[in-house]
Amino acid sequence: MITSHTNKGIKEVIQLAQKAKVRKEKELFVSEGIKMFLEAPTEQIYKVYTSASFSEQMPALCKDKLDSISSLHEMVSDEVFKKMSDTTTPQGILCVMRQKKYSIDSMLTTPAPLLVILEDIQDPGNLGTIFRSGEGAGVTGIIMSSSTVDIYNPKTIRSTMGSVYRMPFVYVENIGNTINELQKRNIKVYAAHLQGSKPYDVCDYTKGSAFLVGNESKGLKDETAANADVHIKIPMLGEVESLNAAVAASILLYEAARQRRTG
């Protein structure tokens, strides 16, 4: 059992949790909690750490999975685990995971791809929620600007509730160029915009479609929005001007899912 937080492996976990640069260099990330461990693809698991107290009263499902990858498992003292954990009340288990690489081509293998394009989303919770909603709505991939928050931020990972393991995604340097390439492949791009000319629920999303969603406070940049085929809006009542980015994205995605299910 590891009892010192100066242990090389423990220091690595702490750095991975705190520094995007380290995550990028090592191509690893930290995924914490029982649900995240149980859903973690075995082939991506690099290391698993459990606290002493958790190890003593481990749920059967966790024990079965750990037994199958026992060479990757390390037990640490409760004190050391608290140093490693990014949460206020640690559950007692965390994984170090290998990052997975995707390409835009891998998102376009279905006859009618459904994509989300995110420009400069900054809140980890918003990004994680969009991943969850995307998986639930049948999205085939998520494309993000290079200035979007790091998907491997521990807060984002938790917010995905496991969808990060299954949802293809890429970061791109130039959103405009990416949109143009998608349009050449018969994917229509719909920009969520306060000055949208069409209500979101009158458009046809049963063919190749991509929703373009902008920054939480600033929305889409003018030059980015200009690349879209259609500007759409979610009609609002009362004095509300706009919705949270993740809420807006979810509404759009589930309208597309509804059309594809019933159409």
C-alpha positions as CSV (number, residue, x, y, z in Angstrom):
1,M,0.0,0.0,0.0
2,I,1.3,3.5,-0.9
3,T,1.4,5.8,2.1
4,S,3.4,8.7,0.7
5,H,2.1,11.4,-1.6
6,T,5.7,11.9,-2.9
7,N,5.5,8.5,-4.6
8,K,6.2,8.9,-8.3
9,G,2.9,7.5,-9.4
10,I,0.9,9.6,-7.0
11,K,2.7,12.8,-8.1
12,E,1.9,11.9,-11.7
13,V,-1.9,11.6,-10.9
14,I,-1.9,14.9,-9.1
15,Q,-0.2,16.6,-12.1
16,L,-2.5,15.0,-14.6
17,A,-5.5,16.3,-12.6
18,Q,-4.2,19.8,-12.4
19,K,-2.3,20.5,-15.6
20,A,-3.6,20.3,-19.2
21,K,-0.1,20.4,-20.5
22,V,0.9,17.3,-18.7
23,R,-2.3,15.5,-19.9
24,K,-1.4,16.4,-23.4
25,E,2.2,15.4,-23.2
26,K,1.5,12.0,-21.5
27,E,-1.7,11.4,-23.4
28,L,-3.4,10.4,-20.2
29,F,-6.2,11.7,-18.0
30,V,-7.8,11.1,-14.6
31,S,-11.3,9.6,-14.3
32,E,-12.6,9.5,-10.8
33,G,-15.6,7.7,-9.1
34,I,-17.3,4.3,-9.1
35,K,-19.5,4.9,-12.2
36,M,-16.6,6.3,-14.2
37,F,-14.5,3.2,-13.3
38,L,-17.2,0.7,-14.1
39,E,-17.8,2.3,-17.5
40,A,-14.2,2.7,-18.4
41,P,-13.1,0.6,-21.4
42,T,-10.6,-1.9,-20.1
43,E,-8.2,-1.4,-23.0
44,Q,-7.9,2.3,-22.1
45,I,-7.1,1.8,-18.4
46,Y,-3.5,2.7,-17.6
47,K,-3.7,2.5,-13.8
48,V,-6.4,2.2,-11.0
49,Y,-6.0,3.5,-7.5
50,T,-8.3,2.7,-4.6
51,S,-8.2,4.0,-1.0
52,A,-7.7,1.6,1.8
53,S,-11.2,2.2,3.2
54,F,-12.8,1.7,-0.2
55,S,-10.8,-1.5,-0.8
56,E,-12.2,-3.0,2.5
57,Q,-15.8,-2.5,1.5
58,M,-15.7,-2.5,-2.3
59,P,-18.9,-3.1,-4.3
60,A,-18.9,-6.5,-6.0
61,L,-18.9,-5.1,-9.5
62,C,-15.8,-3.0,-8.8
63,K,-14.1,-6.0,-7.2
64,D,-14.8,-8.2,-10.2
65,K,-13.5,-5.7,-12.7
66,L,-10.4,-5.0,-10.6
67,D,-9.7,-8.7,-10.3
68,S,-9.6,-8.8,-14.1
69,I,-6.9,-6.1,-14.3
70,S,-5.2,-6.7,-11.0
71,S,-1.7,-5.8,-12.4
72,L,-2.9,-2.3,-12.9
73,H,-4.3,-1.8,-9.4
74,E,-2.6,0.0,-6.6
75,M,-4.1,0.6,-3.1
76,V,-3.2,3.9,-1.3
77,S,-3.9,5.2,2.2
78,D,-7.0,7.3,2.7
79,E,-4.8,10.4,3.3
80,V,-2.9,9.9,0.0
81,F,-6.1,9.3,-1.9
82,K,-7.5,12.7,-0.6
83,K,-4.4,14.3,-2.1
84,M,-5.0,12.7,-5.4
85,S,-8.7,13.3,-5.6
86,D,-10.2,16.3,-7.3
87,T,-13.5,16.0,-5.3
88,T,-14.6,17.3,-1.9
89,T,-15.9,13.9,-0.9
90,P,-13.8,11.2,-2.7
91,Q,-15.5,7.9,-3.5
92,G,-12.2,6.1,-3.1
93,I,-11.5,4.9,-6.6
94,L,-9.9,6.6,-9.6
95,C,-8.5,5.6,-13.0
96,V,-5.7,6.9,-15.0
97,M,-6.9,6.5,-18.6
98,R,-5.2,6.6,-22.0
99,Q,-6.6,9.3,-24.3
100,K,-8.3,8.1,-27.4
101,K,-7.8,9.7,-30.8
102,Y,-10.5,10.4,-33.3
103,S,-10.8,12.0,-36.8
104,I,-13.6,13.9,-38.4
105,D,-13.7,11.1,-41.1
106,S,-14.6,8.6,-38.4
107,M,-17.7,10.8,-37.5
108,L,-19.0,10.7,-41.1
109,T,-19.4,7.0,-41.7
110,T,-23.2,7.0,-41.4
111,P,-25.5,8.1,-44.2
112,A,-26.8,11.1,-42.3
113,P,-24.2,12.3,-39.7
114,L,-25.4,14.4,-36.8
115,L,-22.6,16.7,-35.4
116,V,-22.1,19.4,-32.8
117,I,-19.6,22.2,-33.5
118,L,-18.6,24.1,-30.4
119,E,-16.8,27.5,-30.5
120,D,-14.9,28.5,-27.3
121,I,-17.2,26.8,-24.7
122,Q,-15.5,27.6,-21.4
123,D,-17.5,25.9,-18.6
124,P,-16.4,22.3,-17.9
125,G,-20.0,21.5,-16.8
126,N,-21.5,22.8,-20.0
127,L,-19.1,20.8,-22.2
128,G,-19.7,17.6,-20.2
129,T,-23.4,18.0,-20.4
130,I,-23.3,18.5,-24.2
131,F,-21.4,15.2,-24.4
132,R,-24.1,13.5,-22.4
133,S,-26.9,15.0,-24.4
134,G,-25.0,14.3,-27.6
135,E,-24.7,10.6,-26.8
136,G,-28.4,10.4,-25.8
137,A,-29.5,12.1,-29.0
138,G,-27.4,9.9,-31.3
139,V,-24.8,12.5,-32.2
140,T,-22.0,10.9,-34.3
141,G,-19.3,13.4,-33.2
142,I,-18.4,16.6,-31.5
143,I,-16.0,19.2,-33.1
144,M,-14.5,21.8,-30.8
145,S,-12.4,25.0,-31.4
146,S,-8.9,24.8,-30.0
147,S,-10.0,27.5,-27.4
148,T,-12.8,25.3,-26.0
149,V,-12.2,24.0,-22.4
150,D,-10.1,20.8,-22.2
151,I,-12.3,17.8,-22.4
152,Y,-9.9,16.0,-20.1
153,N,-10.3,18.6,-17.3
154,P,-11.5,16.4,-14.3
155,K,-14.6,18.5,-13.9
156,T,-15.5,18.0,-17.5
157,I,-14.8,14.3,-17.3
158,R,-17.2,14.0,-14.3
159,S,-19.9,16.0,-16.1
160,T,-19.8,13.6,-19.1
161,M,-21.0,10.8,-16.8
162,G,-19.1,8.3,-18.9
163,S,-20.0,9.7,-22.4
164,V,-16.4,10.8,-22.9
165,Y,-15.6,7.1,-23.3
166,R,-18.0,6.7,-26.2
167,M,-18.5,10.0,-28.0
168,P,-16.0,10.8,-30.8
169,F,-14.5,14.3,-30.7
170,V,-11.8,16.4,-32.2
171,Y,-10.3,19.8,-31.6
172,V,-9.7,22.0,-34.7
173,E,-7.6,25.1,-35.2
174,N,-9.9,26.7,-37.8
175,I,-13.7,26.2,-37.3
176,G,-14.5,28.1,-40.6
177,N,-12.4,25.7,-42.7
178,T,-13.9,22.7,-40.9
179,I,-17.4,24.0,-41.6
180,N,-16.6,24.4,-45.3
181,E,-15.2,20.9,-45.5
182,L,-18.4,19.5,-43.9
183,Q,-20.5,21.4,-46.4
184,K,-18.6,19.9,-49.2
185,R,-19.7,16.6,-47.8
186,N,-23.4,17.5,-47.9
187,I,-23.7,18.3,-44.2
188,K,-25.9,21.4,-43.6
189,V,-24.6,23.6,-40.8
190,Y,-27.2,25.3,-38.5
191,A,-25.9,28.2,-36.3
192,A,-27.7,28.7,-33.0
193,H,-28.0,32.5,-33.1
194,L,-30.1,35.2,-31.2
195,Q,-30.8,36.8,-34.6
196,G,-31.7,33.5,-36.2
197,S,-34.1,33.8,-39.2
198,K,-35.9,30.5,-38.5
199,P,-37.3,28.8,-35.4
200,Y,-35.2,25.7,-34.7
201,D,-38.2,23.4,-35.0
202,V,-39.1,24.2,-38.7
203,C,-35.9,22.9,-40.2
204,D,-35.3,19.4,-41.5
205,Y,-32.5,17.6,-39.6
206,T,-33.0,14.2,-41.0
207,K,-30.2,14.5,-43.5
208,G,-26.5,15.2,-42.6
209,S,-26.7,18.1,-40.1
210,A,-24.4,20.0,-37.7
211,F,-25.4,22.4,-35.0
212,L,-23.0,25.3,-34.4
213,V,-23.0,26.6,-30.8
214,G,-21.0,29.5,-29.4
215,N,-19.4,30.7,-26.2
216,E,-21.6,31.0,-23.1
217,S,-21.4,34.8,-22.8
218,K,-20.4,36.0,-26.3
219,G,-22.1,33.5,-28.5
220,L,-20.7,32.8,-32.0
221,K,-18.1,35.1,-33.6
222,D,-19.6,36.9,-36.5
223,E,-17.1,35.4,-38.9
224,T,-17.9,31.9,-37.7
225,A,-21.6,32.3,-37.9
226,A,-21.3,33.7,-41.4
227,N,-20.1,30.2,-42.5
228,A,-23.3,28.5,-41.5
229,D,-26.0,27.6,-44.0
230,V,-28.9,28.7,-41.7
231,H,-29.2,30.8,-38.6
232,I,-31.8,29.3,-36.2
233,K,-33.2,30.4,-32.9
234,I,-35.1,29.0,-30.0
235,P,-38.2,31.2,-29.5
236,M,-38.2,32.7,-26.0
237,L,-41.1,34.0,-23.9
238,G,-41.0,36.4,-21.0
239,E,-37.8,38.5,-20.6
240,V,-35.3,35.7,-21.0
241,E,-32.8,36.6,-23.7
242,S,-31.0,33.3,-24.1
243,L,-30.5,29.8,-22.7
244,N,-27.4,28.2,-21.1
245,A,-25.2,26.8,-23.9
246,A,-25.7,23.2,-22.8
247,V,-29.4,23.6,-22.5
248,A,-29.7,25.2,-25.9
249,A,-27.6,22.5,-27.5
250,S,-29.6,19.7,-25.9
251,I,-32.9,21.2,-27.2
252,L,-31.5,21.3,-30.7
253,L,-30.1,17.8,-30.6
254,Y,-33.3,16.3,-29.3
255,E,-35.3,18.0,-32.0
256,A,-33.0,16.3,-34.5
257,A,-33.4,13.0,-32.7
258,R,-37.2,13.3,-32.6
259,Q,-37.3,14.0,-36.4
260,R,-35.0,11.1,-37.1
261,R,-37.0,8.8,-34.9
262,T,-40.4,9.7,-36.3
263,G,-39.4,10.7,-39.9
